[in-house]
Amino acid sequence: TVFDDIISEGDEELLEKMTNDLNNNHTQKKRKLILIFLKIQMVS
């Protein structure tokens, strides 16, 4: 995925946990918005 190219090995576990939490608690739309936000934070 796009995220595989920008996420370091250490961040991968955190992102996976957050994504799992979002799968349980949020809609797909909210999940997408948060992933976009995380991508912006990592790039900047």
PQR file with spaces between the fields and no chain letter, atoms N, CA, C, O and H, PARSE charges and radii, in Angstrom:
ATOM       1  N    THR     1       0.826   -1.200    0.000 -0.4000 1.5000
ATOM       2  CA   THR     1       0.000    0.000    0.000 -0.0000 2.0000
ATOM       3  C    THR     1       0.865    1.258    0.000  0.5500 1.7000
ATOM       4  O    THR     1       2.086    1.181    0.135 -0.5500 1.4000
ATOM       5  N    VAL     2       0.229    2.402   -0.151 -0.4000 1.5000
ATOM       6  CA   VAL     2       0.960    3.665   -0.104 -0.0000 2.0000
ATOM       7  C    VAL     2       1.652    3.831    1.243  0.5500 1.7000
ATOM       8  O    VAL     2       2.772    4.337    1.312 -0.5500 1.4000
ATOM       9  H    VAL     2      -0.763    2.464   -0.261  0.4000 1.0000
ATOM      10  N    PHE     3       0.986    3.404    2.315 -0.4000 1.5000
ATOM      11  CA   PHE     3       1.531    3.594    3.644 -0.0000 2.0000
ATOM      12  C    PHE     3       2.789    2.769    3.879  0.5500 1.7000
ATOM      13  O    PHE     3       3.656    3.165    4.658 -0.5500 1.4000
ATOM      14  H    PHE     3       0.076    2.992    2.259  0.4000 1.0000
ATOM      15  N    ASP     4       2.892    1.621    3.206 -0.4000 1.5000
ATOM      16  CA   ASP     4       4.082    0.787    3.377 -0.0000 2.0000
ATOM      17  C    ASP     4       5.342    1.539    2.979  0.5500 1.7000
ATOM      18  O    ASP     4       6.421    1.261    3.503 -0.5500 1.4000
ATOM      19  H    ASP     4       2.187    1.299    2.573  0.4000 1.0000
ATOM      20  N    ASP     5       5.217    2.482    2.064 -0.4000 1.5000
ATOM      21  CA   ASP     5       6.387    3.212    1.575 -0.0000 2.0000
ATOM      22  C    ASP     5       6.852    4.292    2.541  0.5500 1.7000
ATOM      23  O    ASP     5       8.005    4.716    2.467 -0.5500 1.4000
ATOM      24  H    ASP     5       4.341    2.708    1.639  0.4000 1.0000
ATOM      25  N    ILE     6       5.994    4.749    3.442 -0.4000 1.5000
ATOM      26  CA   ILE     6       6.347    5.881    4.303 -0.0000 2.0000
ATOM      27  C    ILE     6       6.407    5.524    5.779  0.5500 1.7000
ATOM      28  O    ILE     6       6.923    6.302    6.581 -0.5500 1.4000
ATOM      29  H    ILE     6       5.057    4.405    3.502  0.4000 1.0000
ATOM      30  N    ILE     7       5.884    4.353    6.150 -0.4000 1.5000
ATOM      31  CA   ILE     7       5.859    3.974    7.559 -0.0000 2.0000
ATOM      32  C    ILE     7       7.122    3.195    7.896  0.5500 1.7000
ATOM      33  O    ILE     7       7.470    2.232    7.213 -0.5500 1.4000
ATOM      34  H    ILE     7       5.465    3.721    5.498  0.4000 1.0000
ATOM      35  N    SER     8       7.799    3.616    8.945 -0.4000 1.5000
ATOM      36  CA   SER     8       8.970    2.871    9.392 -0.0000 2.0000
ATOM      37  C    SER     8       8.519    1.592   10.081  0.5500 1.7000
ATOM      38  O    SER     8       7.350    1.436   10.435 -0.5500 1.4000
ATOM      39  H    SER     8       7.516    4.398    9.500  0.4000 1.0000
ATOM      40  N    GLU     9       9.467    0.685   10.265 -0.4000 1.5000
ATOM      41  CA   GLU     9       9.123   -0.596   10.879 -0.0000 2.0000
ATOM      42  C    GLU     9       8.555   -0.414   12.277  0.5500 1.7000
ATOM      43  O    GLU     9       7.660   -1.152   12.691 -0.5500 1.4000
ATOM      44  H    GLU     9      10.416    0.812    9.978  0.4000 1.0000
ATOM      45  N    GLY    10       9.080    0.579   13.011 -0.4000 1.5000
ATOM      46  CA   GLY    10       8.600    0.820   14.367 -0.0000 2.0000
ATOM      47  C    GLY    10       7.181    1.355   14.415  0.5500 1.7000
ATOM      48  O    GLY    10       6.445    1.091   15.366 -0.5500 1.4000
ATOM      49  H    GLY    10       9.806    1.178   12.674  0.4000 1.0000
ATOM      50  N    ASP    11       6.793    2.109   13.391 -0.4000 1.5000
ATOM      51  CA   ASP    11       5.457    2.713   13.381 -0.0000 2.0000
ATOM      52  C    ASP    11       4.390    1.750   12.898  0.5500 1.7000
ATOM      53  O    ASP    11       3.199    1.980   13.113 -0.5500 1.4000
ATOM      54  H    ASP    11       7.390    2.323   12.619  0.4000 1.0000
ATOM      55  N    GLU    12       4.812    0.666   12.242 -0.4000 1.5000
ATOM      56  CA   GLU    12       3.848   -0.229   11.621 -0.0000 2.0000
ATOM      57  C    GLU    12       2.916   -0.865   12.650  0.5500 1.7000
ATOM      58  O    GLU    12       1.712   -0.980   12.418 -0.5500 1.4000
ATOM      59  H    GLU    12       5.779    0.480   12.068  0.4000 1.0000
ATOM      60  N    GLU    13       3.479   -1.277   13.790 -0.4000 1.5000
ATOM      61  CA   GLU    13       2.661   -1.913   14.824 -0.0000 2.0000
ATOM      62  C    GLU    13       1.636   -0.947   15.390  0.5500 1.7000
ATOM      63  O    GLU    13       0.483   -1.312   15.621 -0.5500 1.4000
ATOM      64  H    GLU    13       4.456   -1.183   13.978  0.4000 1.0000
ATOM      65  N    LEU    14       2.072    0.305   15.612 -0.4000 1.5000
ATOM      66  CA   LEU    14       1.160    1.322   16.140 -0.0000 2.0000
ATOM      67  C    LEU    14       0.017    1.579   15.170  0.5500 1.7000
ATOM      68  O    LEU    14      -1.146    1.642   15.569 -0.5500 1.4000
ATOM      69  H    LEU    14       3.009    0.601   15.424  0.4000 1.0000
ATOM      70  N    LEU    15       0.358    1.729   13.889 -0.4000 1.5000
ATOM      71  CA   LEU    15      -0.679    1.991   12.901 -0.0000 2.0000
ATOM      72  C    LEU    15      -1.656    0.817   12.816  0.5500 1.7000
ATOM      73  O    LEU    15      -2.863    1.011   12.679 -0.5500 1.4000
ATOM      74  H    LEU    15       1.303    1.677   13.565  0.4000 1.0000
ATOM      75  N    GLU    16      -1.119   -0.404   12.899 -0.4000 1.5000
ATOM      76  CA   GLU    16      -1.988   -1.579   12.849 -0.0000 2.0000
ATOM      77  C    GLU    16      -2.956   -1.587   14.020  0.5500 1.7000
ATOM      78  O    GLU    16      -4.136   -1.894   13.849 -0.5500 1.4000
ATOM      79  H    GLU    16      -0.137   -0.562   13.010  0.4000 1.0000
ATOM      80  N    LYS    17      -2.462   -1.249   15.218 -0.4000 1.5000
ATOM      81  CA   LYS    17      -3.325   -1.211   16.395 -0.0000 2.0000
ATOM      82  C    LYS    17      -4.409   -0.150   16.231  0.5500 1.7000
ATOM      83  O    LYS    17      -5.581   -0.391   16.517 -0.5500 1.4000
ATOM      84  H    LYS    17      -1.503   -0.999   15.357  0.4000 1.0000
ATOM      85  N    MET    18      -3.997    1.027   15.765 -0.4000 1.5000
ATOM      86  CA   MET    18      -4.960    2.107   15.581 -0.0000 2.0000
ATOM      87  C    MET    18      -6.012    1.728   14.544  0.5500 1.7000
ATOM      88  O    MET    18      -7.199    2.005   14.712 -0.5500 1.4000
ATOM      89  H    MET    18      -3.044    1.223   15.532  0.4000 1.0000
ATOM      90  N    THR    19      -5.554    1.089   13.470 -0.4000 1.5000
ATOM      91  CA   THR    19      -6.480    0.680   12.428 -0.0000 2.0000
ATOM      92  C    THR    19      -7.457   -0.359   12.957  0.5500 1.7000
ATOM      93  O    THR    19      -8.642   -0.320   12.627 -0.5500 1.4000
ATOM      94  H    THR    19      -4.590    0.864   13.334  0.4000 1.0000
ATOM      95  N    ASN    20      -6.969   -1.295   13.781 -0.4000 1.5000
ATOM      96  CA   ASN    20      -7.855   -2.294   14.370 -0.0000 2.0000
ATOM      97  C    ASN    20      -8.890   -1.639   15.262  0.5500 1.7000
ATOM      98  O    ASN    20     -10.061   -2.018   15.244 -0.5500 1.4000
ATOM      99  H    ASN    20      -6.006   -1.326   14.049  0.4000 1.0000
ATOM     100  N    ASP    21      -8.463   -0.650   16.049 -0.4000 1.5000
ATOM     101  CA   ASP    21      -9.404    0.074   16.907 -0.0000 2.0000
ATOM     102  C    ASP    21     -10.464    0.779   16.065  0.5500 1.7000
ATOM     103  O    ASP    21     -11.646    0.781   16.410 -0.5500 1.4000
ATOM     104  H    ASP    21      -7.511   -0.342   16.064  0.4000 1.0000
ATOM     105  N    LEU    22     -10.026    1.379   14.954 -0.4000 1.5000
ATOM     106  CA   LEU    22     -10.963    2.094   14.095 -0.0000 2.0000
ATOM     107  C    LEU    22     -11.919    1.125   13.422  0.5500 1.7000
ATOM     108  O    LEU    22     -13.093    1.447   13.242 -0.5500 1.4000
ATOM     109  H    LEU    22      -9.066    1.378   14.674  0.4000 1.0000
ATOM     110  N    ASN    23     -11.443   -0.052   13.047 -0.4000 1.5000
ATOM     111  CA   ASN    23     -12.316   -1.051   12.450 -0.0000 2.0000
ATOM     112  C    ASN    23     -13.452   -1.401   13.405  0.5500 1.7000
ATOM     113  O    ASN    23     -14.566   -1.697   12.972 -0.5500 1.4000
ATOM     114  H    ASN    23     -10.489   -0.313   13.194  0.4000 1.0000
ATOM     115  N    ASN    24     -13.168   -1.365   14.695 -0.4000 1.5000
ATOM     116  CA   ASN    24     -14.168   -1.726   15.687 -0.0000 2.0000
ATOM     117  C    ASN    24     -15.114   -0.577   16.018  0.5500 1.7000
ATOM     118  O    ASN    24     -16.271   -0.803   16.375 -0.5500 1.4000
ATOM     119  H    ASN    24     -12.263   -1.124   15.046  0.4000 1.0000
ATOM     120  N    ASN    25     -14.624    0.657   15.900 -0.4000 1.5000
ATOM     121  CA   ASN    25     -15.352    1.779   16.492 -0.0000 2.0000
ATOM     122  C    ASN    25     -15.830    2.845   15.512  0.5500 1.7000
ATOM     123  O    ASN    25     -16.664    3.675   15.872 -0.5500 1.4000
ATOM     124  H    ASN    25     -13.685    0.841   15.610  0.4000 1.0000
ATOM     125  N    HIS    26     -15.321    2.842   14.287 -0.4000 1.5000
ATOM     126  CA   HIS    26     -15.602    3.950   13.383 -0.0000 2.0000
ATOM     127  C    HIS    26     -16.044    3.447   12.008  0.5500 1.7000
ATOM     128  O    HIS    26     -15.855    2.283   11.654 -0.5500 1.4000
ATOM     129  H    HIS    26     -14.643    2.167   13.995  0.4000 1.0000
ATOM     130  N    THR    27     -16.631    4.354   11.261 -0.4000 1.5000
ATOM     131  CA   THR    27     -17.012    4.041    9.900 -0.0000 2.0000
ATOM     132  C    THR    27     -15.808    4.078    8.984  0.5500 1.7000
ATOM     133  O    THR    27     -14.756    4.600    9.355 -0.5500 1.4000
ATOM     134  H    THR    27     -16.785    5.299   11.549  0.4000 1.0000
ATOM     135  N    GLN    28     -15.953    3.529    7.794 -0.4000 1.5000
ATOM     136  CA   GLN    28     -14.864    3.540    6.828 -0.0000 2.0000
ATOM     137  C    GLN    28     -14.463    4.963    6.453  0.5500 1.7000
ATOM     138  O    GLN    28     -13.287    5.237    6.217 -0.5500 1.4000
ATOM     139  H    GLN    28     -16.808    3.105    7.493  0.4000 1.0000
ATOM     140  N    LYS    29     -15.431    5.859    6.400 -0.4000 1.5000
ATOM     141  CA   LYS    29     -15.129    7.243    6.041 -0.0000 2.0000
ATOM     142  C    LYS    29     -14.226    7.896    7.090  0.5500 1.7000
ATOM     143  O    LYS    29     -13.242    8.550    6.747 -0.5500 1.4000
ATOM     144  H    LYS    29     -16.387    5.636    6.592  0.4000 1.0000
ATOM     145  N    LYS    30     -14.562    7.715    8.363 -0.4000 1.5000
ATOM     146  CA   LYS    30     -13.733    8.286    9.421 -0.0000 2.0000
ATOM     147  C    LYS    30     -12.339    7.675    9.412  0.5500 1.7000
ATOM     148  O    LYS    30     -11.348    8.376    9.615 -0.5500 1.4000
ATOM     149  H    LYS    30     -15.362    7.183    8.643  0.4000 1.0000
ATOM     150  N    ARG    31     -12.264    6.367    9.176 -0.4000 1.5000
ATOM     151  CA   ARG    31     -10.975    5.673    9.123 -0.0000 2.0000
ATOM     152  C    ARG    31     -10.105    6.258    8.024  0.5500 1.7000
ATOM     153  O    ARG    31      -8.910    6.483    8.216 -0.5500 1.4000
ATOM     154  H    ARG    31     -13.069    5.797    9.010  0.4000 1.0000
ATOM     155  N    LYS    32     -10.712    6.502    6.872 -0.4000 1.5000
ATOM     156  CA   LYS    32      -9.958    7.073    5.753 -0.0000 2.0000
ATOM     157  C    LYS    32      -9.425    8.457    6.111  0.5500 1.7000
ATOM     158  O    LYS    32      -8.270    8.767    5.820 -0.5500 1.4000
ATOM     159  H    LYS    32     -11.683    6.320    6.716  0.4000 1.0000
ATOM     160  N    LEU    33     -10.249    9.287    6.733 -0.4000 1.5000
ATOM     161  CA   LEU    33      -9.821   10.632    7.105 -0.0000 2.0000
ATOM     162  C    LEU    33      -8.650   10.593    8.083  0.5500 1.7000
ATOM     163  O    LEU    33      -7.714   11.383    7.968 -0.5500 1.4000
ATOM     164  H    LEU    33     -11.187    9.035    6.969  0.4000 1.0000
ATOM     165  N    ILE    34      -8.705    9.678    9.040 -0.4000 1.5000
ATOM     166  CA   ILE    34      -7.625    9.594   10.026 -0.0000 2.0000
ATOM     167  C    ILE    34      -6.347    9.086    9.375  0.5500 1.7000
ATOM     168  O    ILE    34      -5.262    9.561    9.709 -0.5500 1.4000
ATOM     169  H    ILE    34      -9.466    9.036    9.134  0.4000 1.0000
ATOM     170  N    LEU    35      -6.449    8.137    8.459 -0.4000 1.5000
ATOM     171  CA   LEU    35      -5.257    7.661    7.760 -0.0000 2.0000
ATOM     172  C    LEU    35      -4.626    8.770    6.936  0.5500 1.7000
ATOM     173  O    LEU    35      -3.402    8.873    6.865 -0.5500 1.4000
ATOM     174  H    LEU    35      -7.331    7.751    8.188  0.4000 1.0000
ATOM     175  N    ILE    36      -5.458    9.603    6.309 -0.4000 1.5000
ATOM     176  CA   ILE    36      -4.931   10.757    5.567 -0.0000 2.0000
ATOM     177  C    ILE    36      -4.213   11.696    6.519  0.5500 1.7000
ATOM     178  O    ILE    36      -3.132   12.193    6.204 -0.5500 1.4000
ATOM     179  H    ILE    36      -6.453    9.519    6.366  0.4000 1.0000
ATOM     180  N    PHE    37      -4.803   11.945    7.683 -0.4000 1.5000
ATOM     181  CA   PHE    37      -4.172   12.809    8.680 -0.0000 2.0000
ATOM     182  C    PHE    37      -2.823   12.250    9.122  0.5500 1.7000
ATOM     183  O    PHE    37      -1.843   12.986    9.228 -0.5500 1.4000
ATOM     184  H    PHE    37      -5.682   11.542    7.939  0.4000 1.0000
ATOM     185  N    LEU    38      -2.779   10.937    9.380 -0.4000 1.5000
ATOM     186  CA   LEU    38      -1.522   10.306    9.795 -0.0000 2.0000
ATOM     187  C    LEU    38      -0.473   10.430    8.706  0.5500 1.7000
ATOM     188  O    LEU    38       0.700   10.673    8.993 -0.5500 1.4000
ATOM     189  H    LEU    38      -3.575   10.339    9.293  0.4000 1.0000
ATOM     190  N    LYS    39      -0.885   10.266    7.469 -0.4000 1.5000
ATOM     191  CA   LYS    39       0.061   10.375    6.362 -0.0000 2.0000
ATOM     192  C    LYS    39       0.659   11.776    6.307  0.5500 1.7000
ATOM     193  O    LYS    39       1.864   11.930    6.105 -0.5500 1.4000
ATOM     194  H    LYS    39      -1.838   10.069    7.236  0.4000 1.0000
ATOM     195  N    ILE    40      -0.174   12.793    6.484 -0.4000 1.5000
ATOM     196  CA   ILE    40       0.306   14.176    6.472 -0.0000 2.0000
ATOM     197  C    ILE    40       1.304   14.392    7.610  0.5500 1.7000
ATOM     198  O    ILE    40       2.337   15.034    7.420 -0.5500 1.4000
ATOM     199  H    ILE    40      -1.153   12.668    6.648  0.4000 1.0000
ATOM     200  N    GLN    41       0.995   13.854    8.789 -0.4000 1.5000
ATOM     201  CA   GLN    41       1.882   14.027    9.933 -0.0000 2.0000
ATOM     202  C    GLN    41       3.239   13.365    9.691  0.5500 1.7000
ATOM     203  O    GLN    41       4.272   13.920   10.067 -0.5500 1.4000
ATOM     204  H    GLN    41       0.156   13.333    8.943  0.4000 1.0000
ATOM     205  N    MET    42       3.247   12.194    9.071 -0.4000 1.5000
ATOM     206  CA   MET    42       4.496   11.464    8.845 -0.0000 2.0000
ATOM     207  C    MET    42       5.357   12.141    7.788  0.5500 1.7000
ATOM     208  O    MET    42       6.583   12.162    7.893 -0.5500 1.4000
ATOM     209  H    MET    42       2.408   11.744    8.765  0.4000 1.0000
ATOM     210  N    VAL    43       4.709   12.691    6.773 -0.4000 1.5000
ATOM     211  CA   VAL    43       5.461   13.302    5.678 -0.0000 2.0000
ATOM     212  C    VAL    43       6.078   14.623    6.105  0.5500 1.7000
ATOM     213  O    VAL    43       7.199   14.948    5.715 -0.5500 1.4000
ATOM     214  H    VAL    43       3.713   12.674    6.688  0.4000 1.0000
ATOM     215  N    SER    44       5.345   15.380    6.905 -0.4000 1.5000
ATOM     216  CA   SER    44       5.826   16.707    7.297 -0.0000 2.0000
ATOM     217  C    SER    44       6.863   16.635    8.415  0.5500 1.7000
ATOM     218  O    SER    44       7.367   17.667    8.858 -0.5500 1.4000
ATOM     219  H    SER    44       4.434   15.116    7.223  0.4000 1.0000
